[in-house]
Amino acid sequence: MNSRLMNLITRTMLVACVAVFGTTALFGQSSNSTMPAAPTPQNPSRVDIFTGYSYLAPHATVTTNLSSGGTYTDRLSSINEGAIGSVAYYFNRYLGGQIEYENSPDGRNDGISTIQAGIIGRYPVSGMTPFVHALAGAARVGGPNANPHPPVHPYTWGPALTVGGGLDYGLPFFHHHLSLRLFQADYEYLHADYGPAPDIGGRVNSDTARLSTGLVWHLGSVVPPPPVAYSCSASPETVYPGGMVTVSGAASNLNPKKTAKYSWMGQGLTVNGSDSTAKIDTSDLQPGSYKVMGHVTEGNKAGESADCTTAFTVKQFEPPTLSCTSSPMTVKPGESSTITATGVSPQDRPLTYTYSSSAGSISGAGDSATLSTTGAPSGTITVTCMVQDDKGQTATSTTTVDVEAPPAPPAREIQLEHSLSLHSVFFPTDQPTPRYPERGLVSSQRGTLATLVANFKSYLQYKPDASLTLTGHADIRGSAAYNKALTERRVQIVKDYLTDHGIPASAIDTEALGNSQQLSKMQVKELVDQNPDLTSSEKAKMDRNLTKIYLAQNRRVDITLNNTGQKSVKLYPFNAADLQTLMSEKAAVRKRIVKEKKQ
């Protein structure tokens, strides 16, 4: 008996696995299935009622001892058809209890009826619900040839055990209330005892295979609907007195079959509206923060109503703000500039504009005015813009307009630039010396600087910001450090001469290069060839003494007019009276230079 029961349970569990997993893969996962996709249940049902057709295949033999001394053997009918029905109540999404009744009449002899109860488990997935169950109860089993008169084996009651499973398919367009049970496959163990022998005694143990199909009605839900949720907001969140505020509520989880009701209230204010939006007039409200409460309901049960809270702020009236600009910002004497004032009232109050200026005359109304500079002196004119709202609150802002100074006559300016006569200043060998840094400027070069002083003073009257740069050079003899110091003394003695004769020191920059940026012999030869003061024979003579001239040419201070970039002419003064002093390659000419200075 125990081995037969264990065998039955094992075989039944195999069928249940096939029912749950095999059919789910067949119908729920196959992309080639022609069956339409079923809707996905929002919530699994609380109660499932199944009615349908059942097909039984019992497997059992009844053996009875006869009073005549022999035995009688017969089999239960191999096929019984009938009806089946069950009610399943689910405690949660997956597990429940089930009651089942099945009746296969004895139209072909040996009818079977069962009534059982037990547990059922399910796993809802995308329109498909596979399930398994295990039931226990009673079976009414008719013996073989139960219908003849008198019956050989009459009907009798005995225990029944059922284990199996199946697959439900949710039917579209029925709002998750109806499913087709594609199949239910079960193994049933039935036991019947027909009483003591002889003739009508004996017993039967039957392994029964059962297939069923039909419709399943779904009632209720194991997952209660979520409670109503409600949120609200105010727009705008900040307003000035007199502005309109709109409060809006957004409810979720409402039942579409019910009508929701809305209501609003506020602290110290009136909210007008009985829908999901309402209006608040702030004309009579004082500055401060105000709270608004909203309520929505669709019934008296728990979770069918909700509240929300929002707030807005009434601000104090604020003064206007103002910005003021001029275009153009720089004008010539007598020209005009447009003044534009941009005022903003935080409360959108009406604004009035006025203007005043430190020079010239200004006229205009609204947010634009015109400044006339006729008769105004050169320099900066300050324009003051003012705005006032209808509550007397004001704001001011300023802008400036620059009136240019009258320009110098262009022809005179160009004439002065050309007459500056920028010439490089040349020095004898090793002059000035560290001991006598104020000596070494020969007479001819003083004359060059005197002409520069006279012309540059006139030029400064028209170009007050003009400036000069003095750049000192030395020949290749001597160390880099010695030549650096030598060129510093050369630019300093030239600067001292200019400042001593009235040129502002602020208009003079100096740069001592030592022998770092010398003219090459080729460049010196080109300068000799370009010199208009030399004849052809003199130029040929100079070429024969090019090395000496090359050294003399690099003992100089160049002069640059900074505002135009004009550079001094580097032509050597071959016609100067002190040429021999300048050209000498020896430093023993100091006495002659001193003597010339005293002259």
Secondary structure per residue as TSV (DSSP state, phi and psi in degrees):
chain	resnum	aa	ss	phi	psi
A	1	M	-	360.0	-48.3
A	2	N	H	-64.6	-40.3
A	3	S	H	-65.9	-36.7
A	4	R	H	-66.1	-39.1
A	5	L	H	-66.8	-43.3
A	6	M	H	-63.5	-39.9
A	7	N	H	-62.3	-41.6
A	8	L	H	-63.4	-46.5
A	9	I	H	-61.9	-41.4
A	10	T	H	-61.4	-46.6
A	11	R	H	-66.7	-36.8
A	12	T	H	-65.7	-41.5
A	13	M	H	-63.2	-35.4
A	14	L	H	-62.2	-43.2
A	15	V	H	-64.1	-41.2
A	16	A	H	-61.4	-41.8
A	17	C	H	-62.1	-43.6
A	18	V	I	-61.9	-40.8
A	19	A	I	-62.8	-45.4
A	20	V	I	-76.6	-49.7
A	21	F	I	-90.0	-40.1
A	22	G	I	-66.3	-47.0
A	23	T	H	-73.1	-31.3
A	24	T	I	-62.0	-42.7
A	25	A	I	-65.4	-36.3
A	26	L	I	-67.9	-47.6
A	27	F	I	-99.4	-33.0
A	28	G	I	-86.5	-25.6
A	29	Q	I	-114.6	-20.0
A	30	S	-	-70.5	126.2
A	31	S	T	-79.5	-11.7
A	32	N	T	-94.9	-1.4
A	33	S	-	-67.0	139.2
A	34	T	-	-91.1	-4.7
A	35	M	S	-71.1	134.5
A	36	P	-	-65.2	149.5
A	37	A	-	-69.1	132.3
A	38	A	-	-85.9	152.9
A	39	P	-	-68.7	150.5
A	40	T	-	-84.1	123.7
A	41	P	-	-61.7	138.2
A	42	Q	S	-68.8	-46.6
A	43	N	S	-138.2	138.9
A	44	P	-	-63.3	147.9
A	45	S	-	-71.4	156.7
A	46	R	S	-84.9	-39.6
A	47	V	E	-127.7	131.7
A	48	D	E	-116.1	125.1
A	49	I	E	-111.9	120.9
A	50	F	E	-115.3	132.6
A	51	T	E	-135.4	139.7
A	52	G	E	-178.1	-163.1
A	53	Y	E	-102.5	141.0
A	54	S	E	-125.7	151.7
A	55	Y	E	-133.9	117.5
A	56	L	E	-111.8	146.2
A	57	A	E	-132.6	85.4
A	58	P	E	-74.4	153.5
A	59	H	E	-136.1	98.9
A	60	A	-	-161.8	154.2
A	61	T	E	-127.4	134.8
A	62	V	E	-108.1	126.3
A	63	T	E	-119.9	126.9
A	64	T	E	-128.8	136.3
A	65	N	E	-79.2	130.4
A	66	L	-	-92.2	153.9
A	67	S	T	-68.6	-20.6
A	68	S	T	-76.4	-4.6
A	69	G	S	102.3	-9.1
A	70	G	-	-97.8	-168.5
A	71	T	E	-126.6	153.1
A	72	Y	E	-121.9	127.0
A	73	T	E	-121.5	134.8
A	74	D	E	-148.9	160.0
A	75	R	E	-112.5	149.5
A	76	L	-	-66.6	153.9
A	77	S	-	-57.0	140.2
A	78	S	S	-75.8	-20.2
A	79	I	-	-138.3	127.0
A	80	N	E	-128.4	137.2
A	81	E	E	-117.7	149.5
A	82	G	E	-172.5	-159.3
A	83	A	E	-115.8	155.9
A	84	I	E	-141.2	146.7
A	85	G	E	-151.3	149.8
A	86	S	E	-152.8	155.5
A	87	V	E	-127.1	125.6
A	88	A	E	-117.5	130.7
A	89	Y	E	-114.5	121.4
A	90	Y	E	-99.0	130.4
A	91	F	S	-78.4	-29.5
A	92	N	S	-149.9	-161.6
A	93	R	S	-65.0	-26.0
A	94	Y	S	-119.8	-27.0
A	95	L	E	-125.3	140.1
A	96	G	E	-156.1	-176.8
A	97	G	E	-112.2	151.7
A	98	Q	E	-136.8	141.5
A	99	I	E	-119.7	133.2
A	100	E	E	-134.8	140.2
A	101	Y	E	-128.2	132.7
A	102	E	E	-136.3	136.1
A	103	N	E	-135.1	116.5
A	104	S	E	-113.4	102.3
A	105	P	-	-66.2	170.4
A	106	D	-	-96.8	38.8
A	107	G	T	-57.2	-27.8
A	108	R	T	-114.8	28.8
A	109	N	S	76.6	157.6
A	110	D	S	59.2	54.8
A	111	G	-	-67.4	155.3
A	112	I	E	-133.1	130.3
A	113	S	E	-129.7	139.5
A	114	T	E	-132.9	147.9
A	115	I	E	-135.1	122.6
A	116	Q	E	-141.7	162.6
A	117	A	E	-144.9	154.4
A	118	G	E	177.4	-154.8
A	119	I	E	-107.5	153.8
A	120	I	E	-138.2	138.5
A	121	G	E	-123.7	144.1
A	122	R	E	-138.4	166.5
A	123	Y	-	-144.1	89.0
A	124	P	-	-65.7	127.9
A	125	V	B	-141.8	121.8
A	126	S	T	34.8	60.4
A	127	G	T	84.1	-10.3
A	128	M	E	-114.7	142.1
A	129	T	E	-132.9	94.1
A	130	P	E	-73.8	149.1
A	131	F	E	-147.0	160.0
A	132	V	E	-136.6	152.2
A	133	H	E	-149.0	159.6
A	134	A	E	-137.3	122.1
A	135	L	E	-126.5	154.8
A	136	A	E	-142.4	144.8
A	137	G	E	-179.9	-143.4
A	138	A	E	-122.1	150.0
A	139	A	E	-128.0	136.8
A	140	R	E	-103.5	109.6
A	141	V	E	-117.5	129.0
A	142	G	E	-89.3	136.6
A	143	G	-	-72.1	169.9
A	144	P	T	-58.4	137.8
A	145	N	T	56.2	46.6
A	146	A	-	-72.6	-21.2
A	147	N	S	-82.9	-28.3
A	148	P	S	-59.9	158.3
A	149	H	S	-115.4	120.4
A	150	P	S	-77.0	151.3
A	151	P	-	-65.1	143.9
A	152	V	S	-72.1	-46.9
A	153	H	S	-130.4	105.0
A	154	P	-	-74.0	173.2
A	155	Y	E	-66.0	146.7
A	156	T	E	-151.1	158.1
A	157	W	E	-98.7	146.2
A	158	G	E	-156.9	175.1
A	159	P	E	-72.5	155.8
A	160	A	E	-140.7	140.8
A	161	L	E	-128.5	136.5
A	162	T	E	-133.6	134.1
A	163	V	E	-136.3	133.3
A	164	G	E	-179.1	-159.4
A	165	G	E	-172.3	-177.9
A	166	G	E	-173.0	-165.0
A	167	L	E	-144.2	127.0
A	168	D	E	-105.5	140.6
A	169	Y	E	-118.6	119.0
A	170	G	E	-68.2	126.3
A	171	L	-	-81.1	130.8
A	172	P	T	-63.3	159.3
A	173	F	T	68.9	9.0
A	174	F	S	-114.4	16.6
A	175	H	T	53.4	38.4
A	176	H	T	69.1	17.5
A	177	H	S	-98.0	-12.6
A	178	L	E	-139.7	136.2
A	179	S	E	-132.0	157.2
A	180	L	E	-100.1	123.5
A	181	R	E	-82.2	101.8
A	182	L	E	-58.3	-40.4
A	183	F	E	-168.0	157.5
A	184	Q	E	-134.8	119.1
A	185	A	E	-112.9	122.0
A	186	D	E	-132.8	153.3
A	187	Y	E	-110.6	130.9
A	188	E	E	-119.3	137.8
A	189	Y	E	-107.6	122.7
A	190	L	E	-120.5	139.5
A	191	H	E	-129.6	131.8
A	192	A	E	-136.0	138.7
A	193	D	E	-122.4	115.3
A	194	Y	-	-91.7	12.4
A	195	G	-	98.4	177.4
A	196	P	S	-73.7	151.7
A	197	A	S	-73.8	166.4
A	198	P	S	-93.3	176.8
A	199	D	S	69.4	-51.2
A	200	I	S	-115.2	3.9
A	201	G	-	-82.2	-168.8
A	202	G	-	107.2	172.2
A	203	R	E	-145.0	166.2
A	204	V	E	-137.6	137.8
A	205	N	E	-118.7	116.8
A	206	S	E	-116.7	128.2
A	207	D	E	-90.1	117.9
A	208	T	E	-120.6	129.7
A	209	A	E	-97.1	135.0
A	210	R	E	-134.1	132.4
A	211	L	E	-118.9	137.1
A	212	S	E	-137.9	156.4
A	213	T	E	-152.6	159.3
A	214	G	E	165.2	-155.2
A	215	L	E	-114.4	148.3
A	216	V	E	-122.7	124.9
A	217	W	E	-97.9	131.9
A	218	H	E	-105.8	128.2
A	219	L	E	-125.6	140.0
A	220	G	S	68.2	-171.6
A	221	S	-	-147.9	139.3
A	222	V	S	-80.1	-17.7
A	223	V	S	-106.8	113.8
A	224	P	-	-65.2	149.0
A	225	P	-	-62.3	145.7
A	226	P	-	-64.8	150.3
A	227	P	-	-67.4	154.7
A	228	V	-	-65.0	134.4
A	229	A	E	-116.2	148.6
A	230	Y	E	-145.3	129.7
A	231	S	E	-132.6	151.7
A	232	C	E	-143.4	162.3
A	233	S	E	-147.7	159.1
A	234	A	E	-115.9	140.2
A	235	S	E	-141.2	123.3
A	236	P	S	-75.0	161.8
A	237	E	S	-79.0	-21.5
A	238	T	E	-128.5	132.5
A	239	V	E	-145.8	152.6
A	240	Y	-	-92.4	155.3
A	241	P	T	-50.6	132.6
A	242	G	T	100.4	-15.4
A	243	G	-	-77.6	158.7
A	244	M	E	-100.7	133.7
A	245	V	E	-112.6	134.1
A	246	T	E	-110.3	125.1
A	247	V	E	-105.1	136.5
A	248	S	E	-128.8	136.5
A	249	G	E	-112.1	144.8
A	250	A	E	-126.3	109.2
A	251	A	E	-98.9	144.3
A	252	S	E	-129.7	162.2
A	253	N	S	66.9	25.2
A	254	L	-	-75.4	148.2
A	255	N	-	-82.7	117.3
A	256	P	T	-63.0	-16.1
A	257	K	T	-85.0	-7.9
A	258	K	S	-113.3	160.3
A	259	T	-	-102.2	122.0
A	260	A	-	-84.5	143.5
A	261	K	E	-117.1	138.8
A	262	Y	E	-118.0	149.4
A	263	S	E	-149.3	154.6
A	264	W	E	-135.4	150.8
A	265	M	E	-155.0	158.1
A	266	G	E	-143.8	165.0
A	267	Q	S	-91.2	111.1
A	268	G	S	72.9	22.7
A	269	L	S	-151.4	166.2
A	270	T	-	-110.7	127.6
A	271	V	-	-107.9	122.0
A	272	N	B	-103.4	112.4
A	273	G	-	151.7	143.2
A	274	S	S	-128.3	25.5
A	275	D	S	-118.4	-164.5
A	276	S	S	-74.2	-6.7
A	277	T	E	-128.4	153.3
A	278	A	E	-150.0	163.5
A	279	K	E	-118.1	148.1
A	280	I	E	-131.9	122.1
A	281	D	E	-91.0	122.3
A	282	T	-	-98.6	13.7
A	283	S	T	-59.1	-37.0
A	284	D	T	-99.5	10.1
A	285	L	-	-93.1	142.2
A	286	Q	-	-83.1	156.0
A	287	P	S	-56.8	137.2
A	288	G	E	155.7	-174.4
A	289	S	E	-103.5	139.3
A	290	Y	E	-128.4	140.7
A	291	K	E	-107.9	138.6
A	292	V	E	-123.3	133.1
A	293	M	E	-113.1	135.4
A	294	G	E	-117.0	150.9
A	295	H	E	-138.5	137.3
A	296	V	E	-131.3	139.7
A	297	T	E	-147.2	148.1
A	298	E	S	-131.9	11.4
A	299	G	-	171.3	179.0
A	300	N	S	-98.5	-2.3
A	301	K	S	-81.5	161.2
A	302	A	T	-62.0	137.3
A	303	G	T	86.1	-0.8
A	304	E	S	-99.8	10.4
A	305	S	E	-147.4	159.6
A	306	A	E	-157.2	158.7
A	307	D	E	-122.7	159.0
A	308	C	E	-145.1	160.3
A	309	T	E	-137.8	137.4
A	310	T	E	-140.8	172.1
A	311	A	E	-146.8	157.7
A	312	F	E	-143.0	164.5
A	313	T	E	-123.8	132.6
A	314	V	E	-97.2	120.9
A	315	K	-	-93.5	157.4
A	316	Q	-	-67.9	150.8
A	317	F	-	-61.3	137.1
A	318	E	-	-115.2	148.4
A	319	P	-	-68.1	159.6
A	320	P	-	-70.6	163.7
A	321	T	E	-114.8	156.8
A	322	L	E	-146.1	137.7
A	323	S	E	-127.2	147.3
A	324	C	E	-134.5	132.8
A	325	T	E	-134.5	158.2
A	326	S	E	-125.4	144.7
A	327	S	E	-148.9	117.9
A	328	P	S	-77.0	163.1
A	329	M	S	-84.9	-18.0
A	330	T	E	-127.6	129.1
A	331	V	E	-133.8	162.0
A	332	K	-	-85.8	159.2
A	333	P	T	-53.5	132.3
A	334	G	T	90.5	-14.4
A	335	E	-	-81.0	167.8
A	336	S	E	-114.0	158.1
A	337	S	E	-132.0	140.3
A	338	T	E	-89.3	126.8
A	339	I	E	-102.3	125.4
A	340	T	E	-118.5	124.3
A	341	A	E	-110.3	131.1
A	342	T	E	-118.3	104.1
A	343	G	E	-104.3	144.9
A	344	V	E	-132.2	125.3
A	345	S	-	-101.0	120.5
A	346	P	T	-57.5	-25.6
A	347	Q	T	-100.8	8.0
A	348	D	-	60.1	40.8
A	349	R	-	-80.6	154.5
A	350	P	-	-67.3	143.9
A	351	L	E	-121.2	147.2
A	352	T	E	-123.9	135.0
A	353	Y	E	-110.6	143.1
A	354	T	E	-137.7	158.8
A	355	Y	E	-139.4	152.3
A	356	S	E	-149.4	158.3
A	357	S	E	-140.4	152.6
A	358	S	S	-77.7	-15.8
A	359	A	S	-158.2	167.1
A	360	G	S	69.9	-160.7
A	361	S	E	-136.7	144.3
A	362	I	E	-128.3	140.4
A	363	S	E	-144.7	152.3
A	364	G	-	143.2	163.7
A	365	A	-	-136.9	167.3
A	366	G	T	72.8	-150.1
A	367	D	T	-92.6	17.5
A	368	S	E	-144.7	141.1
A	369	A	E	-144.5	168.0
A	370	T	E	-123.8	127.1
A	371	L	E	-98.1	122.9
A	372	S	E	-102.0	131.1
A	373	T	-	-99.0	12.8
A	374	T	T	-59.8	125.8
A	375	G	T	81.1	-5.6
A	376	A	-	-82.4	142.2
A	377	P	-	-71.6	161.3
A	378	S	S	-67.1	148.7
A	379	G	E	132.5	-159.9
A	380	T	E	-100.3	129.7
A	381	I	E	-106.3	129.6
A	382	T	E	-98.4	126.7
A	383	V	E	-109.3	129.6
A	384	T	E	-107.4	125.0
A	385	C	E	-107.4	140.4
A	386	M	E	-134.6	142.0
A	387	V	E	-129.2	145.2
A	388	Q	E	-138.6	134.8
A	389	D	E	-92.3	178.3
A	390	D	T	-74.3	-3.0
A	391	K	T	-101.7	7.0
A	392	G	S	85.7	4.0
A	393	Q	-	-82.9	137.6
A	394	T	E	-126.4	165.7
A	395	A	E	-151.8	147.7
A	396	T	E	-128.8	157.8
A	397	S	E	-155.5	154.6
A	398	T	E	-126.3	157.2
A	399	T	E	-144.0	167.6
A	400	T	E	-127.7	153.6
A	401	V	E	-132.2	124.7
A	402	D	E	-93.5	128.0
A	403	V	E	-99.5	119.6
A	404	E	-	-69.1	150.9
A	405	A	-	-74.2	151.4
A	406	P	-	-59.2	131.9
A	407	P	-	-74.6	153.2
A	408	A	-	-71.6	152.2
A	409	P	-	-56.9	123.2
A	410	P	H	-56.3	-39.0
A	411	A	H	-63.7	-42.5
A	412	R	H	-66.0	-38.2
A	413	E	H	-63.6	-46.1
A	414	I	H	-64.8	-38.0
A	415	Q	H	-62.6	-41.2
A	416	L	H	-67.3	-38.4
A	417	E	H	-61.8	-40.7
A	418	H	H	-72.1	-26.7
A	419	S	T	-89.5	2.3
A	420	L	T	-63.5	-25.1
A	421	S	-	50.0	61.2
A	422	L	-	-74.1	112.7
A	423	H	B	-125.6	143.2
A	424	S	-	-68.0	150.6
A	425	V	E	-105.3	127.0
A	426	F	E	-106.2	154.1
A	427	F	-	-129.9	152.0
A	428	P	-	-68.2	172.9
A	429	T	T	-61.7	132.4
A	430	D	T	60.7	30.0
A	431	Q	-	-118.6	142.1
A	432	P	S	-73.7	160.9
A	433	T	-	-93.1	160.6
A	434	P	S	-59.8	-33.4
A	435	R	S	-74.6	-35.3
A	436	Y	-	-125.8	72.3
A	437	P	T	-68.8	-13.8
A	438	E	T	-90.5	1.9
A	439	R	-	-111.9	160.0
A	440	G	-	120.3	-4.6
A	441	L	-	-94.4	104.3
A	442	V	-	-73.8	168.0
A	443	S	H	-61.6	-43.3
A	444	S	H	-63.2	-35.6
A	445	Q	H	-77.4	-27.9
A	446	R	H	-64.4	-37.6
A	447	G	H	-63.6	-39.1
A	448	T	H	-60.4	-43.1
A	449	L	H	-71.2	-32.6
A	450	A	H	-63.1	-42.8
A	451	T	H	-62.5	-41.2
A	452	L	H	-62.0	-42.5
A	453	V	H	-59.7	-47.6
A	454	A	H	-61.5	-46.2
A	455	N	H	-69.9	-39.1
A	456	F	H	-70.8	-32.5
A	457	K	H	-61.7	-43.2
A	458	S	H	-65.1	-38.0
A	459	Y	H	-66.4	-35.2
A	460	L	H	-65.4	-23.7
A	461	Q	H	-66.0	-28.6
A	462	Y	H	-101.9	-23.6
A	463	K	-	-128.2	78.5
A	464	P	T	-62.8	-21.1
A	465	D	T	-94.5	7.7
A	466	A	-	-67.7	151.7
A	467	S	-	-151.2	161.9
A	468	L	E	-120.5	152.3
A	469	T	E	-122.3	126.6
A	470	L	E	-101.7	123.8
A	471	T	E	-119.9	115.8
A	472	G	E	-90.8	142.6
A	473	H	-	-131.4	160.1
A	474	A	-	-140.0	159.1
A	475	D	-	-78.1	-177.2
A	476	I	S	-77.6	-11.9
A	477	R	S	-75.8	144.2
A	478	G	S	95.2	161.7
A	479	S	-	-74.5	166.5
A	480	A	H	-63.6	-41.7
A	481	A	H	-66.1	-41.5
A	482	Y	H	-64.2	-44.7
A	483	N	H	-68.4	-31.4
A	484	K	H	-62.3	-46.8
A	485	A	H	-65.9	-36.8
A	486	L	H	-62.4	-44.5
A	487	T	H	-70.5	-28.7
A	488	E	H	-63.6	-40.2
A	489	R	H	-67.2	-35.1
A	490	R	H	-67.2	-46.0
A	491	V	H	-68.4	-29.3
A	492	Q	H	-71.5	-39.9
A	493	I	H	-68.4	-32.5
A	494	V	H	-70.4	-40.9
A	495	K	H	-64.1	-41.1
A	496	D	H	-62.2	-38.6
A	497	Y	H	-63.3	-45.4
A	498	L	H	-64.7	-44.6
A	499	T	H	-69.3	-34.1
A	500	D	H	-64.2	-22.6
A	501	H	T	-107.6	20.6
A	502	G	T	103.0	2.6
A	503	I	-	-84.3	128.1
A	504	P	-	-61.9	137.8
A	505	A	G	-62.1	-29.6
A	506	S	G	-66.9	-16.7
A	507	A	G	-93.7	9.7
A	508	I	E	-127.8	124.9
A	509	D	E	-110.8	149.6
A	510	T	E	-126.5	153.5
A	511	E	E	-151.0	122.4
A	512	A	E	-106.8	115.5
A	513	L	-	-102.3	-6.7
A	514	G	T	62.6	-135.7
A	515	N	T	-106.6	26.7
A	516	S	S	-78.7	-26.1
A	517	Q	S	-130.5	69.5
A	518	Q	-	-87.0	156.4
A	519	L	-	-74.6	139.4
A	520	S	-	-80.1	167.3
A	521	K	H	-62.0	-35.8
A	522	M	H	-64.3	-41.7
A	523	Q	H	-65.6	-39.0
A	524	V	H	-64.1	-42.6
A	525	K	H	-60.7	-39.6
A	526	E	H	-64.5	-37.8
A	527	L	H	-65.7	-39.4
A	528	V	H	-63.1	-44.9
A	529	D	H	-64.9	-26.9
A	530	Q	H	-88.6	-8.3
A	531	N	-	-69.8	115.5
A	532	P	T	-74.9	-11.8
A	533	D	T	-86.3	-2.7
A	534	L	S	-109.7	140.5
A	535	T	-	-81.4	173.7
A	536	S	H	-63.9	-40.0
A	537	S	H	-69.4	-33.5
A	538	E	H	-69.2	-36.8
A	539	K	H	-65.8	-37.2
A	540	A	H	-66.3	-37.6
A	541	K	H	-65.0	-40.1
A	542	M	H	-64.7	-35.6
A	543	D	H	-62.0	-31.9
A	544	R	H	-74.0	-20.4
A	545	N	T	-112.9	35.8
A	546	L	H	-64.1	-34.7
A	547	T	H	-63.9	-42.1
A	548	K	H	-65.7	-42.4
A	549	I	H	-68.2	-36.2
A	550	Y	H	-57.5	-42.9
A	551	L	H	-67.1	-44.6
A	552	A	H	-66.0	-36.7
A	553	Q	H	-63.9	-28.7
A	554	N	T	-90.6	1.0
A	555	R	S	-98.3	82.2
A	556	R	E	-154.5	169.9
A	557	V	E	-124.9	119.4
A	558	D	E	-86.7	150.6
A	559	I	E	-123.2	131.7
A	560	T	E	-124.6	131.8
A	561	L	E	-85.2	108.9
A	562	N	T	-65.0	-40.7
A	563	N	T	-72.8	-18.0
A	564	T	T	-115.0	-16.6
A	565	G	T	82.4	3.7
A	566	Q	E	-65.0	133.1
A	567	K	E	-112.6	153.3
A	568	S	-	-69.4	151.4
A	569	V	B	-76.3	134.0
A	570	K	-	-99.5	15.2
A	571	L	-	-65.1	132.3
A	572	Y	-	-76.1	140.0
A	573	P	-	-78.9	72.8
A	574	F	T	-66.4	-21.3
A	575	N	T	-94.5	6.1
A	576	A	-	-69.5	148.3
A	577	A	T	-67.7	-28.2
A	578	D	T	-101.1	32.2
A	579	L	H	-59.1	-42.4
A	580	Q	H	-61.8	-36.8
A	581	T	H	-65.7	-42.7
A	582	L	H	-66.4	-38.0
A	583	M	H	-82.8	-15.3
A	584	S	-	-60.0	136.5
A	585	E	-	-90.8	-1.1
A	586	K	S	-104.7	155.9
A	587	A	S	-88.0	-5.1
A	588	A	T	-81.5	49.3
A	589	V	T	-122.9	14.0
A	590	R	H	-64.0	-39.6
A	591	K	H	-63.9	-40.9
A	592	R	H	-65.2	-38.3
A	593	I	H	-65.9	-41.0
A	594	V	H	-63.9	-41.9
A	595	K	H	-61.8	-43.3
A	596	E	H	-63.5	-33.3
A	597	K	H	-68.0	-39.6
A	598	K	H	-65.7	-29.9
A	599	Q	-	-66.8	360.0
